[in-house]
Amino acid sequence: MTEHPKRTPVPQGASGAATFYPGVSAQLKEYYRSVEEEGIPDRFLRLLEKLDMAEKRAEGTSESRAALNER
């Protein structure tokens, strides 16, 4: 089998990507932490509230229909 000339063989016991890009894991963790710490925009919170209200209305409507069907 022919080996790719630009690929470095992975040493035994090492995981592939971590061997080639050792700093990537730390960078991804740091980026994830920064995203976690960001506040949720007010516009998005309002959309979530509207969704909650719509779901509650839909549940109320389906419960009313179920009660009518039982009669």
The first five atom37 places (N, CA, C, CB, O) and aatype in JSON, in Angstrom:
{
  "aatype": [12, 16, 6, 8, 14, 11, 1, 16, 14, 19, 14, 5, 7, 0, 15, 7, 0, 0, 16, 13, 18, 14, 7, 19, 15, 0, 5, 10, 11, 6, 18, 18, 1, 15, 19, 6, 6, 6, 7, 9, 14, 3, 1, 13, 10, 1, 10, 10, 6, 11, 10, 3, 12, 0, 6, 11, 1, 0, 6, 7, 16, 15, 6, 15, 1, 0, 0, 10, 2, 6, 1],
  "atom_mask": [
    [1, 1, 1, 1, 1],
    [1, 1, 1, 1, 1],
    [1, 1, 1, 1, 1],
    [1, 1, 1, 1, 1],
    [1, 1, 1, 1, 1],
    [1, 1, 1, 1, 1],
    [1, 1, 1, 1, 1],
    [1, 1, 1, 1, 1],
    [1, 1, 1, 1, 1],
    [1, 1, 1, 1, 1],
    [1, 1, 1, 1, 1],
    [1, 1, 1, 1, 1],
    [1, 1, 1, 0, 1],
    [1, 1, 1, 1, 1],
    [1, 1, 1, 1, 1],
    [1, 1, 1, 0, 1],
    [1, 1, 1, 1, 1],
    [1, 1, 1, 1, 1],
    [1, 1, 1, 1, 1],
    [1, 1, 1, 1, 1],
    [1, 1, 1, 1, 1],
    [1, 1, 1, 1, 1],
    [1, 1, 1, 0, 1],
    [1, 1, 1, 1, 1],
    [1, 1, 1, 1, 1],
    [1, 1, 1, 1, 1],
    [1, 1, 1, 1, 1],
    [1, 1, 1, 1, 1],
    [1, 1, 1, 1, 1],
    [1, 1, 1, 1, 1],
    [1, 1, 1, 1, 1],
    [1, 1, 1, 1, 1],
    [1, 1, 1, 1, 1],
    [1, 1, 1, 1, 1],
    [1, 1, 1, 1, 1],
    [1, 1, 1, 1, 1],
    [1, 1, 1, 1, 1],
    [1, 1, 1, 1, 1],
    [1, 1, 1, 0, 1],
    [1, 1, 1, 1, 1],
    [1, 1, 1, 1, 1],
    [1, 1, 1, 1, 1],
    [1, 1, 1, 1, 1],
    [1, 1, 1, 1, 1],
    [1, 1, 1, 1, 1],
    [1, 1, 1, 1, 1],
    [1, 1, 1, 1, 1],
    [1, 1, 1, 1, 1],
    [1, 1, 1, 1, 1],
    [1, 1, 1, 1, 1],
    [1, 1, 1, 1, 1],
    [1, 1, 1, 1, 1],
    [1, 1, 1, 1, 1],
    [1, 1, 1, 1, 1],
    [1, 1, 1, 1, 1],
    [1, 1, 1, 1, 1],
    [1, 1, 1, 1, 1],
    [1, 1, 1, 1, 1],
    [1, 1, 1, 1, 1],
    [1, 1, 1, 0, 1],
    [1, 1, 1, 1, 1],
    [1, 1, 1, 1, 1],
    [1, 1, 1, 1, 1],
    [1, 1, 1, 1, 1],
    [1, 1, 1, 1, 1],
    [1, 1, 1, 1, 1],
    [1, 1, 1, 1, 1],
    [1, 1, 1, 1, 1],
    [1, 1, 1, 1, 1],
    [1, 1, 1, 1, 1],
    [1, 1, 1, 1, 1]
  ],
  "atom_positions": [
    [[0.85, -1.18, 0.0], [0.0, 0.0, 0.0], [0.89, 1.24, 0.0], [-0.96, 0.0, 1.23], [1.9, 1.28, 0.71]],
    [[0.54, 2.25, -0.78], [1.32, 3.47, -0.88], [0.85, 4.46, 0.17], [1.2, 4.08, -2.29], [-0.34, 4.71, 0.33]],
    [[1.8, 5.04, 0.9], [1.45, 6.03, 1.91], [1.41, 7.41, 1.28], [2.45, 6.01, 3.09], [2.17, 7.7, 0.36]],
    [[0.53, 8.24, 1.79], [0.41, 9.62, 1.31], [1.63, 10.39, 1.81], [-0.93, 10.29, 1.79], [1.93, 10.35, 3.0]],
    [[2.36, 11.1, 0.92], [3.61, 11.76, 1.31], [3.43, 12.88, 2.34], [4.28, 12.31, 0.09], [4.36, 13.16, 3.09]],
    [[2.26, 13.53, 2.39], [2.07, 14.65, 3.31], [1.49, 14.22, 4.65], [1.17, 15.68, 2.68], [1.39, 15.03, 5.57]],
    [[1.11, 12.98, 4.78], [0.53, 12.49, 6.02], [1.59, 11.94, 6.95], [-0.51, 11.42, 5.74], [2.44, 11.16, 6.54]],
    [[1.52, 12.36, 8.19], [2.41, 11.82, 9.2], [1.71, 10.65, 9.85], [2.81, 12.9, 10.25], [0.55, 10.78, 10.24]],
    [[2.37, 9.53, 10.0], [1.71, 8.4, 10.63], [1.35, 8.71, 12.08], [2.6, 7.15, 10.57], [2.09, 9.4, 12.77]],
    [[0.21, 8.2, 12.52], [-0.26, 8.41, 13.88], [0.45, 7.42, 14.79], [-1.82, 8.26, 13.98], [0.41, 6.21, 14.54]],
    [[1.12, 7.92, 15.85], [1.78, 7.0, 16.78], [0.76, 6.12, 17.47], [2.61, 7.78, 17.81], [-0.39, 6.52, 17.67]],
    [[1.17, 4.92, 17.85], [0.25, 4.01, 18.53], [-0.19, 4.62, 19.84], [0.91, 2.63, 18.77], [0.61, 5.22, 20.56]],
    [[-1.48, 4.47, 20.14], [-2.04, 4.98, 21.38], [-2.48, 6.42, 21.31], [0.0, 0.0, 0.0], [-3.12, 6.9, 22.25]],
    [[-2.16, 7.14, 20.24], [-2.58, 8.54, 20.12], [-3.81, 8.62, 19.26], [-1.45, 9.41, 19.52], [-3.96, 7.87, 18.29]],
    [[-4.71, 9.53, 19.61], [-5.89, 9.72, 18.78], [-5.53, 10.61, 17.61], [-7.07, 10.32, 19.6], [-4.76, 11.55, 17.76]],
    [[-6.08, 10.32, 16.46], [-5.72, 10.97, 15.21], [-5.65, 12.48, 15.21], [0.0, 0.0, 0.0], [-4.57, 13.04, 15.08]],
    [[-6.8, 13.16, 15.36], [-6.84, 14.62, 15.24], [-6.02, 15.3, 16.32], [-8.28, 15.1, 15.29], [-5.38, 16.31, 16.05]],
    [[-6.03, 14.76, 17.54], [-5.28, 15.36, 18.63], [-3.78, 15.35, 18.34], [-5.57, 14.64, 19.94], [-3.05, 16.24, 18.78]],
    [[-3.33, 14.36, 17.61], [-1.92, 14.27, 17.28], [-1.53, 15.32, 16.25], [-1.58, 12.87, 16.75], [-0.47, 15.93, 16.36]],
    [[-2.37, 15.55, 15.27], [-2.07, 16.5, 14.21], [-2.32, 17.94, 14.64], [-2.9, 16.19, 12.98], [-1.58, 18.83, 14.25]],
    [[-3.34, 18.17, 15.44], [-3.75, 19.52, 15.83], [-3.94, 19.59, 17.34], [-5.06, 19.93, 15.1], [-5.08, 19.66, 17.81]],
    [[-2.88, 19.58, 18.12], [-3.0, 19.5, 19.58], [-3.71, 20.71, 20.19], [-1.64, 19.36, 20.19], [-4.32, 20.57, 21.25]],
    [[-3.65, 21.88, 19.59], [-4.27, 23.07, 20.16], [-5.74, 23.23, 19.83], [0.0, 0.0, 0.0], [-6.42, 24.07, 20.43]],
    [[-6.25, 22.44, 18.9], [-7.63, 22.59, 18.45], [-8.61, 22.32, 19.58], [-7.91, 21.65, 17.28], [-9.59, 23.05, 19.74]],
    [[-8.37, 21.29, 20.35], [-9.27, 20.94, 21.44], [-9.4, 22.1, 22.43], [-8.77, 19.68, 22.16], [-10.51, 22.46, 22.82]],
    [[-8.29, 22.68, 22.82], [-8.31, 23.81, 23.76], [-9.02, 25.01, 23.16], [-6.87, 24.2, 24.17], [-9.78, 25.7, 23.84]],
    [[-8.79, 25.27, 21.87], [-9.45, 26.4, 21.2], [-10.95, 26.19, 21.13], [-8.88, 26.6, 19.79], [-11.72, 27.13, 21.35]],
    [[-11.38, 24.97, 20.81], [-12.82, 24.69, 20.75], [-13.47, 24.83, 22.11], [-13.06, 23.29, 20.2], [-14.57, 25.37, 22.22]],
    [[-12.81, 24.34, 23.15], [-13.35, 24.47, 24.51], [-13.49, 25.93, 24.9], [-12.46, 23.74, 25.51], [-14.5, 26.32, 25.48]],
    [[-12.49, 26.74, 24.6], [-12.53, 28.16, 24.92], [-13.65, 28.86, 24.15], [-11.18, 28.82, 24.6], [-14.38, 29.68, 24.71]],
    [[-13.79, 28.54, 22.87], [-14.86, 29.13, 22.07], [-16.22, 28.74, 22.63], [-14.74, 28.69, 20.59], [-17.12, 29.58, 22.73]],
    [[-16.39, 27.47, 23.0], [-17.65, 26.99, 23.57], [-17.96, 27.76, 24.85], [-17.6, 25.47, 23.85], [-19.1, 28.18, 25.06]],
    [[-16.96, 27.94, 25.72], [-17.17, 28.69, 26.97], [-17.61, 30.12, 26.68], [-15.88, 28.7, 27.81], [-18.49, 30.63, 27.35]],
    [[-17.01, 30.76, 25.68], [-17.37, 32.14, 25.37], [-18.8, 32.23, 24.85], [-16.4, 32.72, 24.33], [-19.51, 33.19, 25.15]],
    [[-19.22, 31.25, 24.07], [-20.6, 31.24, 23.56], [-21.58, 30.99, 24.7], [-20.77, 30.16, 22.46], [-22.66, 31.58, 24.75]],
    [[-21.18, 30.11, 25.62], [-22.02, 29.8, 26.78], [-22.27, 31.04, 27.63], [-21.37, 28.71, 27.63], [-23.36, 31.21, 28.19]],
    [[-21.28, 31.9, 27.74], [-21.36, 33.08, 28.6], [-22.11, 34.23, 27.95], [-19.97, 33.53, 28.98], [-22.5, 35.18, 28.63]],
    [[-22.32, 34.17, 26.65], [-23.05, 35.25, 25.98], [-24.49, 35.26, 26.45], [-22.98, 35.08, 24.44], [-25.09, 34.22, 26.71]],
    [[-25.04, 36.45, 26.55], [-26.44, 36.58, 26.92], [-27.34, 36.19, 25.75], [0.0, 0.0, 0.0], [-26.92, 36.21, 24.59]],
    [[-28.57, 35.84, 26.07], [-29.55, 35.52, 25.02], [-30.19, 36.82, 24.58], [-30.63, 34.49, 25.54], [-30.69, 37.58, 25.42]],
    [[-30.2, 37.11, 23.29], [-30.78, 38.35, 22.8], [-32.27, 38.47, 23.16], [-30.59, 38.46, 21.28], [-33.0, 37.48, 23.14]],
    [[-32.69, 39.7, 23.47], [-34.09, 39.94, 23.84], [-35.06, 39.48, 22.76], [-34.31, 41.42, 24.13], [-36.12, 38.95, 23.05]],
    [[-34.68, 39.69, 21.51], [-35.55, 39.29, 20.4], [-35.81, 37.78, 20.43], [-34.93, 39.7, 19.05], [-36.93, 37.33, 20.19]],
    [[-34.78, 37.02, 20.71], [-34.92, 35.56, 20.77], [-35.78, 35.15, 21.97], [-33.53, 34.9, 20.86], [-36.6, 34.24, 21.86]],
    [[-35.59, 35.82, 23.11], [-36.4, 35.52, 24.29], [-37.88, 35.8, 24.01], [-35.93, 36.35, 25.49], [-38.75, 35.03, 24.43]],
    [[-38.18, 36.89, 23.31], [-39.58, 37.2, 22.94], [-40.16, 36.13, 22.03], [-39.67, 38.57, 22.25], [-41.32, 35.74, 22.19]],
    [[-39.36, 35.65, 21.09], [-39.83, 34.57, 20.2], [-40.13, 33.3, 20.99], [-38.79, 34.29, 19.12], [-41.11, 32.61, 20.71]],
    [[-39.28, 32.98, 21.97], [-39.51, 31.8, 22.8], [-40.79, 31.96, 23.62], [-38.31, 31.56, 23.73], [-41.54, 31.0, 23.78]],
    [[-41.04, 33.16, 24.14], [-42.26, 33.41, 24.9], [-43.49, 33.23, 24.01], [-42.25, 34.82, 25.5], [-44.49, 32.65, 24.44]],
    [[-43.42, 33.73, 22.78], [-44.55, 33.56, 21.84], [-44.79, 32.09, 21.55], [-44.28, 34.32, 20.53], [-45.93, 31.64, 21.48]],
    [[-43.72, 31.34, 21.38], [-43.84, 29.91, 21.13], [-44.5, 29.21, 22.31], [-42.46, 29.29, 20.85], [-45.38, 28.38, 22.13]],
    [[-44.07, 29.55, 23.54], [-44.68, 28.96, 24.74], [-46.17, 29.26, 24.8], [-43.99, 29.48, 26.0], [-46.97, 28.38, 25.1]],
    [[-46.55, 30.51, 24.5], [-47.97, 30.88, 24.53], [-48.75, 30.12, 23.48], [-48.14, 32.4, 24.31], [-49.86, 29.65, 23.75]],
    [[-48.19, 29.98, 22.29], [-48.88, 29.26, 21.21], [-49.05, 27.79, 21.58], [-48.1, 29.39, 19.88], [-50.09, 27.2, 21.3]],
    [[-48.03, 27.19, 22.2], [-48.14, 25.79, 22.62], [-49.21, 25.62, 23.69], [-46.79, 25.27, 23.14], [-49.96, 24.64, 23.65]],
    [[-49.28, 26.54, 24.63], [-50.3, 26.46, 25.68], [-51.7, 26.6, 25.09], [-50.07, 27.56, 26.75], [-52.63, 25.89, 25.49]],
    [[-51.86, 27.51, 24.12], [-53.16, 27.66, 23.46], [-53.53, 26.38, 22.71], [-53.15, 28.86, 22.48], [-54.68, 25.95, 22.74]],
    [[-52.55, 25.79, 22.04], [-52.8, 24.56, 21.28], [-53.17, 23.42, 22.23], [-51.56, 24.17, 20.45], [-54.06, 22.63, 21.92]],
    [[-52.52, 23.33, 23.37], [-52.85, 22.3, 24.36], [-54.26, 22.51, 24.89], [-51.84, 22.3, 25.52], [-55.02, 21.56, 25.04]],
    [[-54.61, 23.76, 25.17], [-55.94, 24.06, 25.65], [-57.0, 23.7, 24.63], [0.0, 0.0, 0.0], [-58.07, 23.19, 24.99]],
    [[-56.73, 23.97, 23.37], [-57.67, 23.66, 22.3], [-57.84, 22.15, 22.15], [-57.19, 24.27, 20.97], [-58.96, 21.67, 22.0]],
    [[-56.74, 21.42, 22.2], [-56.83, 19.96, 22.05], [-57.51, 19.35, 23.25], [-55.44, 19.35, 21.87], [-58.23, 18.36, 23.1]],
    [[-57.32, 19.9, 24.45], [-58.0, 19.39, 25.64], [-59.49, 19.66, 25.55], [-57.42, 20.02, 26.91], [-60.3, 18.82, 25.96]],
    [[-59.87, 20.82, 25.02], [-61.29, 21.14, 24.85], [-61.94, 20.19, 23.86], [-61.47, 22.58, 24.39], [-63.05, 19.71, 24.09]],
    [[-61.26, 19.91, 22.78], [-61.79, 18.99, 21.77], [-61.93, 17.59, 22.34], [-60.89, 18.97, 20.53], [-62.91, 16.9, 22.06]],
    [[-60.96, 17.17, 23.14], [-61.0, 15.84, 23.72], [-62.17, 15.73, 24.69], [-59.67, 15.52, 24.45], [-62.84, 14.7, 24.75]],
    [[-62.43, 16.79, 25.44], [-63.55, 16.79, 26.37], [-64.87, 16.72, 25.61], [-63.52, 18.04, 27.27], [-65.79, 16.02, 26.04]],
    [[-64.97, 17.42, 24.51], [-66.2, 17.38, 23.7], [-66.4, 16.02, 23.08], [-66.16, 18.44, 22.61], [-67.54, 15.55, 23.0]],
    [[-65.34, 15.37, 22.64], [-65.42, 14.06, 22.03], [-65.82, 12.97, 23.03], [-64.1, 13.71, 21.39], [-66.39, 11.94, 22.65]],
    [[-65.51, 13.19, 24.31], [-65.86, 12.2, 25.33], [-67.35, 12.2, 25.64], [-65.07, 12.46, 26.6], [-67.88, 11.2, 26.13]],
    [[-68.0, 13.27, 25.36], [-69.44, 13.39, 25.69], [-70.29, 12.57, 24.76], [-69.89, 14.84, 25.63], [-71.51, 12.55, 24.9]]
  ]
}
